[in-house]
Amino acid sequence: MVTPIDVLRNQARGVRASATAMRRFRGEISGHWVTLLGAVLCAMGYTAMRIAEPWPLKFIFDNVLNGQPLETPFPWLNQLLAGSRTRILLAAILALLMLAALRGVFYYYQTYLTSRVGQAIVLNVRRKLFAHIQRLSLRFHHESSTGDLLTRLTGDINNLRELLVASAVPLVSETVILVGFVGVMFAMNWRLALLAIVTIPLIFGLVRSYSSRIRQATRKQRRREGELASRLQEALKGIQVVQLFAREPEEDARLRDLNQRSLDSGLQASRLGAKLNQGVELSVALGMAATLWFGTTEVIAGRLTPGELIVFVTYMQSFYRPLRRISRFTERASKASSCVERITEVLDQEPDVRGGPVEAPRFRGEIRFKDVGFSYADGGSVLRDIDLTIAPGQTVALVGPSGAGKSTLIGMIPRLHDATRGTIEIDGRDVREFTLESLRDGIAVVPQDGMLFKSTIRENIAYGKLDATDEEIEAAARAARIHDHIASLPEGYETVIGERGVSLSGGQRQRLAIARAIVKDAPIVLLDEPTTGLDAAAERLVMEAFDHLLRGRTAVVIAHRLATIRRADLIVVDENGRIVERGSHAELFGLGGRYRVLHDLQFAGSSAVTPAAEEPALVAVS
């Protein structure tokens, strides 16, 4: 059995969910309290008009149709309208029109101000969530699906607006209307009022039993929507592979399965909501039937006038309307609360890497690894006992089989992740002492895929230095051997390239990435397999661009193509997370160890395998 305490507790559930969300995001709401207060005041005005709305009907039925003397709380009004049914009718109709007009004005501004606050909160929360996601460590991004994060940034935040404002303000209005109606109904006829409210425990009992089930179904639906978005993004990103392998039917089938699962979850939540609404409507009908039966007997007995019964029935209809809306708000709050949980789940994630307090100076470029080790959270070891010193201006190449930890090693220099053992120093200072922004400002990176953005060529090059002048951008492009190609385009530097630079060849993307690194003018450069997938002509242009990039800079480069690193100052062979050999190309070639094995395997059948072979100079860090 549902007790009165259960009723009150269940009615307050939606308010608590909204209040919890407001506390969690009070910083995003704080600048909008005046607008929010205005929305609440308009809601109160709308409520007052709703409560006063039935009374002109009472005067029409009792004082115009039945001829009873006019009795209002205002003696001057009673005297003015006494003895004239026409004047009473005109006054009642005028009052109806005025109440309707004022109700419309209050509702308009309540809706407008509520929408204004809601949109502002969505903007602020989305900005905060996006900024936080950007600052989370790579481990989080490797473990998270991009599609799910996009769902949290879009749909989940829109549902947060529903919980914070779009339903919360009307809930205040509906609650006040409900209290006002109950008070007037008890003042008119307490027996009839008791009969009217007897269905409230039943209604809120239904809400209580369904809200948690709706919340669980919605949480499952949002999770599956995230999986669907992630799969869609993955399929679109890999469309070339899909088409090359003619796997469109398989992708269609996967999407159909995920889509069906998402649909099933959504339908489950909708069915539960429909069942809740059906139960509420039936309870309302039972209460209305009982009230009409008892109210009619009261009119026949002379204890209630026909006008008062009409007012009471109107209140009954209006009384159940806020009950329905409150029950629907509880349903929406149950759905939206799961979205709030998904948003706060990300916001509560702490970055694995935090900056230090010191602003880094311009580096000379000495890098030192001291007994460095790295392990994943599950205990899997990637690097062990790394001791390596790189002198300023020196080019060091990292070679070794895939999975040996080379990318992890250079990723620890700009602190994409931190060593789990030992220290990494730049110019004699632990990199963890520096702020992340100042540390990374001193390091330029050319990634393997030459990652570019869907923007103009000018903006992509200037990404390395946002205040770069046109002259600096062009000089960097010339040094990267890409200016002539840019100049041949119809829009030149204002040409918009496709997403991830797909409208460019691999060599062009790589040279633009090099231009971006050149314009940054950082003393340390990292390159990750800079010539992978390039033909001989493109590789030669890229290598010429490297010459300009590496001059006077400390460079660390990862390379599988050993021909590109023969002239590196130092070659380091990494195997199973350990440095097993180090030296120049000639030294390692003559040693006959692991490097010689890798070299001979790569150049089997080629005559150009001697240490004296001349190759273009390599630059870089990765």
Secondary structure, 3 states (H helix, E strand, C coil): CCCHHHHHHHHHHHHHHHHHHHHHCHHHHHHHHHHHHHHHHHHHHHHHHHHHCCHHHHHHHHHHHCCCCCCCCCHHHHHHHCCCHHHHHHHHHHHHHHHHHHHHHHHHHHHHHHHHHHHHHHHHHHHHHHHHHHHCCHHHHHHCCHHHHHHHHHHHHHHHHHHHHHCHHHHHHHHHHHHHHHHHHHHHCHHHHHHHHCCHHHHHHHHHHHHHHHHHHHHHHHHHHHHHHHHHHHHHHCHHHHHHCCCHHHHHHHHHHHHHHHHHHHHHHHHHHHHHHHHHHHHHHHHHHHHHHHHHHHHHCCCCCHHHHHHHHHHHHHHHHHHHHHHHHHHHHHHHHHHHHHHHHHHCCCCCCCCCCECCCCCCCCEEEEEEEEECCCCCEEEEEEEEEECCCCEEEEECCCCCCHHHHHHCCCCCCCCCEEEEEECCEEHHHECHHHHHHCEEEECCCCCCCCCEHHHHHHCCCCCCCHHHHHHHHHHCCCHHHHHHCCCHHHCECCHHHCCCCHHHHHHHHHHHHHHHCCCEEEEECCCCCCCHHHHHHHHHHHHHHHCCCEEEEECCCHHHCCCCCEEEEEECCEEEEEECHHHHHHHCCHHHHHHHHHCCCCCCCCCCCCCCCCCCCC
